[in-house]
Amino acid sequence: MSNKLGSSSILLLLVVFLTVPAFASDGETFDLDVGIKTVVFFYNDVEGVRLSVDHGWSLGGELIMWFPAGFGIGAEIEYYTMSEDFSLMPGIDVSADYSQMPICINGYYRFNRGGSGLVPFVGGGIAFVRTEVATSTNAFGMTIDLSLSDTFTGWTAFAGLEVGHFYVEAQWLQVGSDLGIDPGMLGDNDHSEASGLSFWVGARF
């Protein structure tokens, strides 16, 4: 599944970047931005449970082709990682390592086409999210190790403000996943929705 999604995302990105110039009229020029960003706070919300990521780290990179009219298309890759130790109840302790790598194909719009001063922007797109989770549970002297590694699909929406080469951005990421668990264990529902809100600072050149 993950290999097919990764190949599909790369193919779609190539098609977009190769065909977009055909839609421009003669005389129009394009701006190409390469950017980097880091997250200053984000949390995941999985089926109503808020997971605050206080001690992980996140980085991202992006490539955006801007039209003269203020529209843009692009792609970005992000990486989140964290570790957490917690106690479910007396005698049961859990250690968890979590990483997530969304690859997003986005559309953008800048409200100030002149690019001077404060430039608000909004956008959204589709996401292919590579997720890896590893847990180690110590229950009354016994250790149980579990791991999950898969690629899921979802969507993203964001809004931000540019000042020169720098910008701040709030981003919402929504991911749907089939858990692959016998439906009898979860009633009639083995589908999960995970979402996350993040606040980024970055630079585009």
C-alpha positions in Angstrom: 0.0 0.0 0.0 2.7 2.5 1.0 4.8 2.0 -2.1 1.7 2.6 -4.3 0.8 5.8 -2.5 4.4 7.1 -2.7 4.6 6.4 -6.4 1.3 8.0 -7.0 2.3 11.2 -5.1 5.5 11.5 -7.0 3.8 11.0 -10.4 1.1 13.6 -9.5 3.7 16.1 -8.5 5.6 15.7 -11.7 2.5 16.0 -13.8 1.5 19.2 -12.0 4.9 20.9 -12.4 5.3 19.9 -16.0 1.8 21.0 -17.2 1.2 24.2 -15.2 3.3 26.5 -17.5 1.0 25.6 -20.4 -1.8 27.5 -18.6 0.0 30.8 -18.6 -0.4 33.4 -21.2 2.5 34.8 -23.1 4.5 37.3 -21.1 3.7 35.9 -17.7 6.5 34.9 -15.4 6.6 32.5 -12.5 8.4 32.8 -9.1 9.8 29.6 -7.6 10.2 29.5 -3.8 12.3 27.0 -1.8 11.5 27.1 1.9 12.3 25.5 5.2 10.3 25.6 8.4 10.1 24.3 11.9 7.2 23.8 14.2 6.9 25.7 17.5 3.9 23.7 18.8 1.6 21.0 17.6 -0.7 18.4 18.9 -2.5 15.3 17.6 -6.1 14.5 18.3 -7.0 10.8 17.8 -10.7 10.0 18.4 -11.1 12.8 20.9 -7.9 12.2 22.9 -5.5 15.2 22.9 -1.8 14.3 22.8 0.4 17.2 23.6 3.8 17.0 21.9 6.0 19.0 24.2 9.4 17.3 23.8 9.6 16.2 20.2 10.9 18.2 17.2 9.6 18.9 13.7 11.1 20.1 10.4 9.8 20.8 7.0 10.8 21.8 3.4 8.8 23.1 0.5 8.9 24.0 -3.2 6.3 26.4 -4.5 5.6 27.7 -8.0 3.8 31.1 -7.8 1.6 32.5 -10.6 1.6 36.3 -11.2 -2.1 36.4 -10.2 -1.2 35.3 -6.6 -2.0 31.6 -7.0 0.6 28.9 -6.4 1.1 25.2 -6.5 3.7 23.2 -4.6 4.8 20.3 -2.5 6.1 20.0 1.0 7.5 17.3 3.2 7.4 17.5 7.0 8.8 15.3 9.7 7.5 15.0 13.3 9.1 12.8 16.0 8.5 12.4 19.7 9.1 10.0 22.6 6.9 9.7 25.7 6.8 7.6 28.9 3.6 7.3 30.9 1.8 5.0 33.3 -1.6 3.6 32.4 -2.1 2.4 36.0 0.0 1.3 38.9 2.2 -1.5 37.6 1.7 -0.8 33.9 4.2 1.6 32.3 4.4 2.4 28.6 7.2 3.9 26.5 6.2 5.2 23.0 8.3 6.4 20.1 6.3 8.2 17.3 7.3 9.6 14.0 5.2 11.0 11.1 6.2 12.2 7.7 3.5 13.9 5.7 4.2 14.6 2.0 1.7 17.2 0.8 0.7 18.5 -2.7 -0.8 22.0 -2.1 -2.5 24.9 -3.7 -1.7 28.4 -2.3 -3.1 31.9 -2.6 -1.4 35.2 -1.7 -3.7 38.2 -0.9 -1.1 40.8 -1.5 0.2 40.2 -5.0 2.8 43.0 -4.7 4.7 41.0 -2.2 5.5 44.0 0.0 4.9 44.4 3.6 2.6 41.9 5.3 1.4 39.2 2.8 -1.4 36.9 4.1 -1.8 33.5 2.4 -4.1 30.5 2.6 -4.0 27.1 1.0 -4.7 23.4 1.3 -4.1 20.1 -0.4 -3.8 16.3 -0.2 -1.4 14.5 2.1 0.3 11.1 2.1 1.4 10.4 5.6 4.1 7.9 6.6 3.6 6.9 10.2 5.7 4.8 12.5 4.8 4.0 16.1 6.7 1.7 18.5 5.5 1.0 22.0 7.0 -1.0 24.9 4.7 -1.9 27.8 6.0 -3.2 31.1 3.1 -4.9 32.9 3.9 -6.5 36.2 7.4 -7.6 35.1 6.4 -8.7 31.6 7.4 -6.6 28.5 5.2 -6.4 25.4 6.6 -4.6 22.3 4.3 -3.5 19.5 5.0 -1.5 16.3 3.1 0.0 13.4 4.4 1.3 10.1 2.1 2.3 7.3 1.2 5.2 4.9 -2.2 6.9 5.1 -4.0 9.5 3.1 -5.6 12.8 4.2 -5.8 16.5 3.6 -4.4 19.7 4.9 -5.5 23.3 5.2 -3.4 26.3 6.4 -3.2 30.0 6.7 -0.3 32.3 7.4 1.4 35.6 7.1 4.7 36.4 5.2 7.0 39.3 6.2 9.8 39.5 3.7 11.4 36.1 3.4 10.0 34.9 6.7 6.5 33.6 7.6 4.3 32.1 10.3 1.7 29.5 9.5 -1.1 27.6 11.3 -1.8 24.2 9.7 -4.5 21.6 10.2 -3.8 18.0 9.1 -6.6 15.4 8.9 -5.8 11.7 8.3 -8.0 8.7 7.9 -6.8 5.1 8.4 -8.1 1.6 8.3 -6.7 0.0 11.4 -6.7 -3.5 10.0 -8.2 -5.0 13.2 -11.0 -7.5 13.3 -14.2 -5.4 13.4 -15.5 -7.7 16.1 -12.9 -6.2 18.5 -14.1 -2.6 17.8 -17.8 -3.1 17.3 -18.5 -2.4 13.6 -15.8 0.3 13.1 -12.2 -0.4 12.4 -11.7 3.1 10.8 -9.9 5.9 12.7 -9.7 9.6 12.1 -6.5 11.4 13.4 -6.0 15.2 13.2 -3.4 17.6 14.2 -2.9 21.4 14.6 0.6 22.9 14.2 2.1 26.4 14.3 5.2 26.9 12.1 7.8 29.5 11.5 9.8 29.4 8.3 11.6 31.2 5.5 11.1 31.1 1.7 13.8 32.2 -0.9 
